[in-house]
Amino acid sequence: MTREENEKRLEHLKSIVSRLPEKPGSYQFYDEQHVIIYVGKAKNLKARVSTYFHTEVDRFKTKVLVSKIWDISYTVVRTEEDALLLENSLIKKYNPRYNVLLKDGKTYPSICVTNEPFPRIFKTRTINPKWGTYYGPYSHVATMNSVLALIKQLYHPRACFQPILPEKVREGKYKVCLKYHIGLCKGPCVGKESIEEYQADIAQARQILKGNTRQLLREMREEMGRLAEELRFEEAEELKQKYLQLDSFVSKSEVVSHTINDVDVVTITNDERVAYINYMHVASGSINQSFTFEFKKRLNETELELLQLGIVEMRERFKSTSKEIIVPFDPEMELEGVRFTLPKLGDKKTLLSLSELNAKQYKSDRLKQAEKLNPEQKQVRLMKELQEKLKLPKMPYQIECFDNSNISGSDAVAACVVFKSMKPSKKDYKRYNIKTVVGPDDYASMKEVVKRRYQRLMDEQQPLPDLIVADGGKGQMEVIREVIEDELGLDIPIAGLAKNDRHRTNELLYGFPAKSVQLKTDSELFYVLTRLQDEVHRFAITFHREKHSKHQLHSELDEIKGIGPKTKDALLGKLKSVKRIREATLDELAEVIGRAKAEIIANYFAKGLEK
């Protein structure tokens, strides 16, 4: 598209915007092929749509969307609620490229009660409103199965697939099946159960599916009293058994408060790409439905926009008629006859927290599932998390950590470990003998090693790390900063891992002056950082022990005149340690290296004892 064509396109679009009404409604953007690419809603169409064409629009994805728009249409409605409903309907119908993508959970099963004179009740993953009424979907299949089992146990709805008509029953056109003979069906097909009795049972089953179990229990209790007064004790006893079964089932459900009835709860949690909106319905104090929707973002939609969309989707999906919706923040929308509650304390706050917990758990489960299929995704997530926590200019792909090791200044060594993509890169580990420092001076040793490390990388034009982590607090960080910034003139972010009084790492430090970074000690990111710290400890201590061991052997055996490397190796190969060589008898030594050399070694250690 040439510059002139683009200017003509924008002029055409702005002329449409200038004519838009200042009323609530839904607007649609079309591409060059006149395909809908975005659907939106607004309290004021003209004010909302004009924001897309302001020169100060700075969101990249919005700029991309505007560059694809060739035409605009709109639909005026009476209220903001109608605009929300229309937007939701159009998004589902056209699935525009730049709108959030709702993963609508069609793979989750629902319970269907068929539209028949003698309805059937069964689970299904296929939704067809012509067949009957659907309850669900159920994200927890075990819960659905327990509800179905209860209904079958209480009411014995028919399980056969043949259509049963009342007139055919009267004509005797049907025969009972095996389920009738084993007591799992009451035989409505042959008139053993009347259509009125059957439909009364189904009505009660619907109440259970709606979650109105406590209301149903009250009705059953009243009916038992009436039957007892009429001396119909067998029927009363049969109803009592149903009552006890239902009461037992209800007692196992999540009870919040008996004072809360017919309330919806909607909460949201999200990341860069996906938002998770949890919906719960509470009836008679019990949670009878909980489901989490997943929305894939397309244009950096805000939590407010996504919550509004989630509420509309919830009302449509679950045929909600609740007059109260509990939400985490003001959704800035109006629904006729509905009030929004933002609880601070009490049972409703408990409900809100429970819904948020469900959303976070669903998000965690989805994340684990994705990372199991693609392990690199987890590493990228952790790198992004660390980048955000420290506000780094780029993801810390390469992280390096240093540690010193010595015993009272002797055999001083240092180690550098390298993590790439949050995993150890052992081929890049480095070990250093301290050359310029005398005595136990950790700061001076660290200064020497850091300078040697990065001076060499600069000389060899090797890639520098994205982050340096000091195994220690502010002092170690400052020493590294002096070398990196003041002496070498490099710009590498520096963090520190500080320990508490119990010598346990409990704090991530960053910046100069260093400040504590909020990081949960049970998080995955903290685990990776402590693993980095543990790894540099292990590597440094292992190197120090090797050097110290070699030094000990040298001081004891290599100082004996007349004993060469082959003799020393033979002794160590047989007796294993200097201590055992010192304690060995002359005959034992002679068996390994001969009499003459055995006497030299024995005399050497004997003189040492005299001293």
N, C-alpha and C positions, 0 to 999 in steps of 0.2 A: 504494500500500500504506500503510495507516494505521500509526500507532505501535504499536497493540495487535497488529495482524497481524504486524508485524515482530518484536515481542517473542515472540509465539507461535512464529514460524518459528525464531528462534534457540534458543528453549527446546527445540524438537523436535530440532534439529541437535545441540545439546550433549548431549542424552540419548542420541543415537546414538553420539557420540564416547565418552561414558563407558562404553559397552558394547564398544568395539572391543578386539580382542585385542592383546596386546603381542608380536606375531609379524610376520615379514616378509610383505609382500604388496603388492597394488595396490588403490588406492581410486579411486572414481569419484564426481564431483559432478554432480548433475542440476539443471536449471532448473525453472521452474514448470510447463512442458509435459512434464516428465520426459524431457528430452533431455540426453544427456551433454555437459557443457560443459568438463570437465577430468578428466584421468586422471593419477594420480601413483603413485609407488612409495615404499616405506619399509622400513627394517630393522625398525622398530617402528611398526606402524600407529597405535596409540593416541597415542604421543608425537608422531608427525609430524602427524597430522590435527588434533590439539588446538591446534597452533601457529597455525592459521588463525583461531582464535576467541579469541586473546589480545587484551586491550584495547590492548596496546602495539604492535600491528602498525602499522607506519608507511608501508609501501609502498602508494602510491595504487592501483596495478593490482591488488594483492592484496585491498585493501578492496572494489574494484569486483567482483572475483570472488566474494567472500564474500556481497556483497549480492544476488547472483544465485542462490545455492545454496538449494534447497528440499529436497533429499534426498541421502543418501549411501549408497553400497553399497561392498562391499569383497570381495576374494578373497585368502584366505590361501594362501601357497606355502611350500615347505620352505626355500629359500635365497634370498639376495639376488639371485643370478644369475637365478633363476626369476622374481623380481619385476621385474627389468629387462626380461627377455624378454616378460613378460606386458604390461608397460606399453607397450613398443614395438609389440606386436601390436594392442593396443586403440586406440592413437593412430592407427595406420594404418587400422584398421577404421572408427572413428567420426569421425576428424578433428575433435576437440573444438575449440570456439571459442577457448579460452584456453591451449591447448597450443602448443608450438613447431610451426611448419609446416615439414616437410621437403620441399624441392624435390628430388625423388628422381632427377632426371636421366633421365627416360624418353625424352627427346629424343636422348640419346646412344646410338649404336649398340653392339650386342654381336655376338659371333660365336656362331652356333648349330651344334652337331653333333647331327644328328637321331637319333632312336631308331628306326633301321631296320636290317635285316640288312646293307644296303649304305648306310651313313650318308652324308649330304651335309653339306658345310661351307659356310656362307654368312653374310654380315652381315645384321643385321636390327635394327629398332627396336621390334619387337613381341615381347613376352616371354610365352611360353606353355609352362610346364614340361612339358605333355603332348607337345610336339613333340620335345623333346630337351634337351641340356645346354647352358647358356649361359655364355660366358666374356666378362667385361667388367663394366659398360659401359666403353667407351673414350672418354675426354674428348678425346684427341688422335687424330683420325680417320686421320691419315697413318700413325701407328704401327700401327693396326689393319690398314690396307691393306697395309703392308709384311709383317706377319705372315701375312696371307691369301695374299699373293703367294708367300711362301716355301713355305707348305704346298702350294700348287698346283704350284709348281715341283718340289718334292721328291716328292710322292705322287700327283699327278694325281687327286684325288677327283672322282667324277662330278658333273656340273653339271645333269643332266637332272632334271625334276620328276616323271617317272613312277615309281610304286612298283615296285621290283624285288624279287621273291621268289625264293629259291633253287630251289624246285621248278619255277617257270616258266622259270628259266634252263636247267635240265636238260631241259625239254620244248622248248626252242628257240623260245619265244614272243616274244623280243625281237630287234631289229635294231640294229646299231651306228649311231651318228650321226656328223656331220661332225667332232666333237671327237676321236673315235677316229682318224679318218683323218689329222688334222693333228697327232697325237701329244699331245693334251691330256687324253686318257682312255685307260685300259688295257683297256677293253672288258669289265668284269665282267658286263655284261648278256648276253653271249654266251659266257661261260666263259673268256675270254682271261686273266682274272685270277680266281683262286679266291676264295671267300668268306673263307677263312683268311688269304690274303695281303692281301686288301683290308682286313680288320679289323686286321691287324697294322700296316698303314700308318696307319690311323686312330688306333690306340693311340699311335703315335709322334707323330702330329699333336696329340693331346690333351696329351702331355707338353710340347710346345712352347707350347701355349696356357696351360698351367699355369705355365710359366716354368722347368720342369725341364730346361733345355737342356743344361746341363753333365753331368747324369746321363745324358742321352740320348747325348751325344757319347762318354762313356766306354763305354756299351753298344755303340755303333756301332764303336768302335775294337777292342773285344774280338771283335765279330762279324767284322770284317775279318781279324783274325789267324786266327780259326777257319777262315774260307773259304780263306785262303791255304794253311793247313796241309793242307786237303783238296784242294788244287790246283784250286779253283774260282775261277780268276783273273778271269774275266769278271764274275762276280757280285761279287767283291771290288772290282774296279775301279768298277763301278756304285755300290756302297756308298761307296767312297772319294769319288766326285764329290758324293754327297749330304752326306757328312761335311764336305767342304771348303765347300760352300754354307752349311751350318748354322753352321760355325765362323766363317765370314766375317760372318754375320748377328749372331752372339753378340758378336763383337769390337766391333761398333758400338754395342752396348747399354750402358747405364749400369752400370758395374762398380764396386762399392763395396769389397768384400773377399771373397775366396774362402772365408774362414773363417765368413762369416755365411750361414746357410741357414734358410729357412722362418721368417722373422721378419716381423711386422706393425709398422708405424709409424703412429701417430696423433697429429696436432698440431691446435691450434685457434688461430684469430685471430678477433676479433670487433669490432663497433662497437655503437652503441646499439640498433640494430634487428635486425641479422643476425649470425650466427656462421658461420664457414667452417671446416669440419673436413676436413683432408686425410688420406687413407689411402694408404699405400704397402705393397706386399708385396715382400719380397726373397727370392729363391730362388737357391741356388748363387752367391751373391755379386752377382747382378744384379737390378736393379729391373725387375720384369715387369708391375707394375700400379701406377698412380697415379691417384687420383680425388679430387675435392674435393666434399664435400657442403655444401649451403647450408641453414641452419636459420633461419627467421624467428622472432624472439622474440615472446612474447606477455605474459609476466609477469616481465620482468627476470631471466630465468634466469641462474644463475651459470655461469662457465666449467666448474666441476666438474660440475654437472648436465648441461651440454651435452656435455662430453667423455664422460661415462658413456653418454649416449644415442647418441653417435656410435660408440662402441666396439661397442655391442650391434647397431646398424644395420649396421656393417661386417661383423661376424661372420655376420650373417644374409644380407646381400647377396652377399658374396663366398664364402660357404660356407667360411669360414676355419677351419682346424684348427691354426693356429700355436700353439705352446706358449709363445711369448714375444711380448710387445707392448711396443715402445719408445714412451714417452710423455714429455711435457714436465714433468709434475708428477704426484704420487700421485693416482690417480683414486678412491681410497678405496672400492674395490669388490673383490669376490672372484669369480673365474671358475674353475671346476673345472679343474685341470691346467694353468693358465696363470699365468705370472709376469710382472709389470710391471717394466720396466727404465727407470731415469732416468739416462742416461749423462752423464758430465761431460767425458770425453775419448775420443779414439780414433775408430774407424770408426763405431761406433754413434752417437756424438755428431754425426758428419758426416751420417749418415742423418737424424737428428732435424732438423738445420739445413736439410737439403735439403727435407724435408717442410714445414717452416715457411715456407721460401721459396716453395714451390708454393702454399700456402694464401694467403700475402700477395699473390702474383702474381694468383691467381684473384680475390681481393678487389679488387685494383686494376683488373683487366680489367672486372669487373662494374660497378665504380664509374664507370669511363670510359664504358662502354656506356650506363649510365643518364643520366650527365651530358650525353652527346651528344644524347640524346633530350630532355632537360630541362636546359638550361644553368643555370637558376636554382638547380637542386639543388647545383651545384658552389659557387655563391656562398654559399648557406646553410651548406654544409659548412665552407667556409673561415671564415665568420663564427663558427660554433660552435667551430671549432678555436682561433681567436684568443681567444674568450671563455674557453675552458677553460685555455689557456696563461696568461692574465693573471688568471683568476678574476674576470671582470667580472660585475656584477650582471645585465646583459642583453647580447644579441648586439650587437656594434658595427656597426649599420647605417650610421651616418654617422660618418666619420673625417675629421679635418681636420689639415693639416700646414702649418707656417710655415717661411719661409726669408728671410734678408736678403741684399741684394746692394749693394756699393758699391766704389769705387776710392779708397782712402785717405780715406774719409769723404765724398767728393763724390758728388753725384747719388744719395744713399742712398735705396733703395726696399726694399719687402718684399712678399711674396706669400703668399697662403693658397689651397691647393687642397683640394677636397672630393671624397671618394670616398663613393659611396652603393652599398650592396650590393656592395662590393669592386670597383666600377668608377668611372672618373672621371666626375664630374658637372660638366662645364665651364661650364655656365650659372651655377654657384654659385661659381666662382673669383673671388677678389678681389685687387686690386692697391692698394698703399698707398705714398704719398710720406711719408718720415719727416719729421716737422715739429718735434719738440722736441729732437732729439739733434744735437749738433755734433761732428763728427769720427767716426772709425771705432770706434763702441761697439756691438757686436752685441747684447750683453745689454740695454742700454738701448733699442735699437731694437726688439728682440723684445718687451720689456715694453710699449712704447707701442702696438705693433700689436695684440698680444693683447688689451690693455685696450679699444682702440677697437673691435675686432671683437665682443667679447662684451658690451660695454656697449650697443652698438647692437642686437644681437640681443635683449637683455633689454628695451630700451626699445620695440622694435617687436614684442615678444612672439613672436619667431620661435623655431623649435625649436633647441635646443642640440645639439651633437654628442655621440655616445656615447663617443668617444675622441679625445684630442688627441695627435698624434705630433710630438715635437720632432726637428727635423733636427740632431741633435747629442747629446752625452752628458749627464752629470749637471748641468752648469752650466745648459744651456738648459732642462732639465726643471725645475730649481729656480726659474728666473726665471718660467716659465709658472705654476708652482704658486703663487708669491707673488701673482700677479695673480688667478688663478682662485679660490683659497681665501681668501687674506688680504684682498685688496682688494674682490673682487666677491662673496665668500661663496658660490661655486658648488661643486658636487660633481661634477666631470667627471674621469674617469680620464685619467692622463697617462703616455705611454710615450716612449721615446727610441731613436733609431737611431744607434749609435756606430760610429766607423770605427777601423780598425787603423793601424799605422805606414805602410802603403802607401796610406792614404786610401781604403780599400775598406770598405764597410759589412759588419760581421761579427758584430754583436751587437744584440740587442733588450733594452732596459732597461725595468724597471717597478718602481714602488713608491718610497717615501721612508723610509729611504735606498734609492737605486736598486740593484736587483740584476739580474744577467744572467738572462734567460729561456732555457731550453734550446730551441733551434730550429735545425734543420738548415739550412745555407745553400743546400742544393740542393732544398729543399722548395717546394711551390707557394705556401704562405703567405709564406715569406720572399721569394719572387719578387714577390708582390703588394705587400708592404711596401717593397721596394726600388724598385718601379715608382712608388709613391706619393712616395718620396723624389726619384727622378729627375724626376718630373713637377713637383714644387715648385721644384727647381733650374732646370729649363727655363723655367718660367713667370716666376720672379724675374729670371733673367738676361736673358730677352727684354725684359722691361719696363725693366730697367736700361739695356740697350743703346739702346732707343728714346729714353729720356730723355737719355742721355749724347750721343746723336747730335744730338738737337734742341738741346741746350745748346751743342754745338760750332758748329752752324750759326748760332745766335743770336749767339754771341760774335764771329764773324768778319764776317758780312754785315749783321746788324741794327744794328751800331754805326756803320755808314758813313752820315753825314748826307747827305741828298739821294737816298738809295736806298730806295725803298718796297717793299712786299711783291710787287707785280706785276713789278718789275724783278728782284728776287731770284728769283722763280719762273721768269722767262724765262731767266735765266742758268743756274740749276740744271737746267732742262729741256733746255738745249742742251749745257752742259759737264759736267753730272752731279755734280760735287763742288767743294768750296771750294778744294781743292788745284789743280785744273785751272783754276779762275777766277784764282787767284793767279799761275799760270804763263803765262796767256794774254797775247798781245801786244795793244797798243792797237787795232790793226785788227780782230783777232778779236773783241774785246769790242764794238767799234763795230758790227760786222755784226749783233749780237744786240740791243743796247739803244741804239744811236746814239752819236755822237761825244762829246757833252757828258757823258753819264753814264759813258761808258767812261773818260774822263779822270779823273773823280772817283774811280772804283774803282782805276785804275792809280796815281794819286797816293797813295791811302790805303795800298796795299800797298807802294809805294816808300818811304814814311815809316817803315813797319814794319821794312823791311830796314835803313834807316839806324840805327834804334835798336839 
